[in-house]
Amino acid sequence: MIFIDTDILSYYFSGNVKIRNKIIESIKNGNPICLTSINVYEILKGYRWNKSNSKENIFKIFI
């Protein structure tokens, strides 16, 4: 089980290929990726403040 902190999530959502590939590799190797409620709150709060994001897209960021 791998817990990802908010910094890593931020890099992932900003399109960091190295981070993205590591997360995908971990999942393929059978390691579940876990978040805390604090991570989710921080990401959603930051995402909400980004004016280019619509309210509908907020619910799609973890899919």
C-alpha positions in Angstrom: 0.0 0.0 0.0 1.4 3.4 -1.1 0.2 6.6 0.4 0.6 9.7 -1.8 1.1 13.1 -0.3 -0.4 16.3 -1.6 2.9 17.4 -3.3 3.0 14.3 -5.4 -0.7 14.6 -6.3 0.0 18.2 -7.4 2.8 17.1 -9.6 0.6 14.3 -11.0 -2.2 16.8 -11.8 0.2 19.3 -13.4 1.2 16.6 -15.9 4.6 15.5 -14.5 5.3 12.4 -16.6 7.8 10.9 -14.2 5.3 10.9 -11.3 2.5 9.7 -13.6 4.6 6.7 -14.8 5.7 5.8 -11.2 2.0 5.8 -10.0 1.0 3.7 -13.0 3.9 1.3 -12.4 3.0 0.9 -8.8 -0.6 0.1 -9.6 0.4 -2.4 -12.3 2.7 -4.1 -9.7 -0.4 -4.6 -7.4 0.4 -1.8 -5.0 -2.8 0.1 -4.0 -2.5 3.8 -4.1 -4.0 5.5 -1.0 -5.0 9.1 -0.2 -5.9 10.7 3.1 -8.9 12.8 3.6 -6.5 15.7 4.1 -5.0 15.1 0.6 -8.4 15.1 -1.0 -9.4 18.3 0.8 -6.2 20.1 -0.2 -6.4 19.1 -3.8 -10.1 20.0 -4.1 -9.5 23.3 -2.4 -6.6 24.1 -4.8 -8.6 22.8 -7.8 -11.6 24.9 -6.9 -9.5 28.1 -6.8 -8.3 27.5 -10.3 -10.7 29.6 -12.4 -10.2 27.5 -15.5 -11.9 24.5 -13.9 -15.6 24.0 -14.1 -17.6 22.7 -11.1 -18.4 19.5 -13.1 -14.6 18.7 -13.6 -14.0 18.8 -9.8 -15.7 15.5 -9.5 -13.6 13.9 -12.3 -10.1 14.6 -11.0 -9.7 11.3 -9.2 -11.1 9.1 -12.0 
